[in-house]
Amino acid sequence: MLTIREEQMSALSQAMLKQFEDHLVIHLSNNFPDETREISEVELRALIQEGIEQAEQYQITLEDDVRRYLEFMVMYGHKFETNPDTAWASGILHAKELDGTAKMDLIDERELEMVRGLV
C-alpha cells in the first residue's frame, strides 16, 4: 500500500498551486494585454496570489471560478467589490447561501448585462 506523508502532500499541493499560478500568468497576459501591459511578471504573480486568497475568503475555490475572479480583479481592480462601478459584486460575494460557482455565474451575468447596457 502506498502511503503519502504530510510533507509529500504539502509539496504536491505547492507544486499544483505553482502550476495553476503559471497558467494564470499566461492566461491573464494573453487575454488582458492592455490591463497587464504595465505589470511585471512578479507583480502579476503577487496579484494572482492575493486573488487566490481573496477568492477563498468568499468560498470561491474551484480553479475555473478562481480564474474568473482573477479576471475581474484585472479588469476592475484588485478590490473590485468596493470599486464604485462594480460594488454591486460585494452583495453576491458575501451571499452565504451561494457556492463559489453560483457567485461567479451571477457576477458574470451582471457584468454581461452592464456591457450590453441592460443595467
Phi and psi in degrees as a GROMACS rama.xvg file:
@    title "Ramachandran Plot"
@    xaxis  label "Phi"
@    yaxis  label "Psi"
@TYPE xy
-85.0619  130.125  LEU-2
-119.104  125.946  THR-3
-105.139  120.097  ILE-4
-73.9452  160.272  ARG-5
-57.2943  -39.2487  GLU-6
-63.8122  -38.2719  GLU-7
-67.6781  -40.2426  GLN-8
-62.5811  -41.5741  MET-9
-62.9558  -43.3969  SER-10
-63.9578  -41.5483  ALA-11
-61.9392  -44.477  LEU-12
-61.6051  -43.5945  SER-13
-64.5537  -39.5412  GLN-14
-65.1636  -41.2546  ALA-15
-67.0184  -40.392  MET-16
-63.7572  -42.1837  LEU-17
-62.9362  -40.7586  LYS-18
-64.6617  -41.8761  GLN-19
-63.432  -43.6797  PHE-20
-61.6426  -44.6592  GLU-21
-58.5236  -44.5765  ASP-22
-61.2648  -42.3375  HIS-23
-68.4389  -35.2836  LEU-24
-57.5195  -47.8888  VAL-25
-66.1834  -48.0776  ILE-26
-58.7449  -50.2077  HIS-27
-67.5878  -39.0398  LEU-28
-64.3154  -42.4647  SER-29
-73.7942  -37.8959  ASN-30
-91.7683  -16.1879  ASN-31
-133.602  59.6012  PHE-32
-62.8493  -37.906  PRO-33
-66.7557  -40.7544  ASP-34
-74.3655  -25.474  GLU-35
-107.088  -2.57105  THR-36
-56.9807  -40.702  ARG-37
-88.6971  2.59862  GLU-38
-103.976  128.046  ILE-39
-71.1756  164.267  SER-40
-61.5519  -38.1474  GLU-41
-62.394  -44.1072  VAL-42
-66.1009  -39.2116  GLU-43
-64.9413  -41.1622  LEU-44
-63.1859  -39.3036  ARG-45
-64.0082  -40.8874  ALA-46
-62.1453  -42.8264  LEU-47
-62.7435  -45.622  ILE-48
-62.7519  -42.7293  GLN-49
-62.3447  -42.7709  GLU-50
-64.139  -39.467  GLY-51
-61.8427  -43.4682  ILE-52
-65.4998  -43.9168  GLU-53
-61.963  -46.8223  GLN-54
-58.3244  -41.875  ALA-55
-60.8122  -35.0442  GLU-56
-63.1339  -25.1084  GLN-57
-99.5583  15.7089  TYR-58
61.9245  31.8791  GLN-59
-102.932  104.19  ILE-60
-128.259  -18.7268  THR-61
-72.8938  142.016  LEU-62
-52.4847  -46.9687  GLU-63
-62.8751  -39.6984  ASP-64
-68.9812  -39.4771  ASP-65
-65.012  -40.3807  VAL-66
-58.059  -45.8816  ARG-67
-64.345  -39.5937  ARG-68
-59.8384  -45.1931  TYR-69
-65.6887  -34.6637  LEU-70
-60.8118  -41.5212  GLU-71
-65.0585  -38.1211  PHE-72
-60.7508  -42.4734  MET-73
-68.2725  -40.6696  VAL-74
-73.3826  -40.4063  MET-75
-119.959  1.07237  TYR-76
108.159  154.293  GLY-77
-67.3337  -16.0872  HIS-78
-119.551  53.4014  LYS-79
-59.4099  -24.9683  PHE-80
-72.4802  -10.6595  GLU-81
-111.893  -5.05336  THR-82
-65.3311  130.182  ASN-83
-52.5887  -33.2716  PRO-84
-75.0923  -22.6454  ASP-85
-130.595  20.2643  THR-86
-61.7024  -21.2066  ALA-87
-57.1577  -25.2765  TRP-88
-66.2777  -24.2306  ALA-89
-59.0799  -43.961  SER-90
-60.6621  -39.9374  GLY-91
-67.9033  -46.656  ILE-92
-63.4062  -31.0123  LEU-93
-89.9175  -1.8762  HIS-94
-69.1349  109.439  ALA-95
-67.0986  -26.9778  LYS-96
-79.5861  -6.83734  GLU-97
-105.491  142.156  LEU-98
-84.6641  174.786  ASP-99
-59.1754  -40.8185  GLY-100
-65.3591  -44.2373  THR-101
-62.0719  -40.0684  ALA-102
-61.3342  -48.833  LYS-103
-68.9278  -33.568  MET-104
-61.4883  -44.6884  ASP-105
-65.9241  -40.132  LEU-106
-64.3057  -43.0129  ILE-107
-60.3721  -45.0645  ASP-108
-61.1686  -45.3742  GLU-109
-64.8786  -41.8015  ARG-110
-64.6663  -39.5581  GLU-111
-63.5901  -40.5035  LEU-112
-62.5759  -38.5657  GLU-113
-63.9735  -44.9525  MET-114
-62.4541  -38.1036  VAL-115
-80.4173  -5.67256  ARG-116
77.7801  21.2918  GLY-117
-86.7848  -11.6772  LEU-118
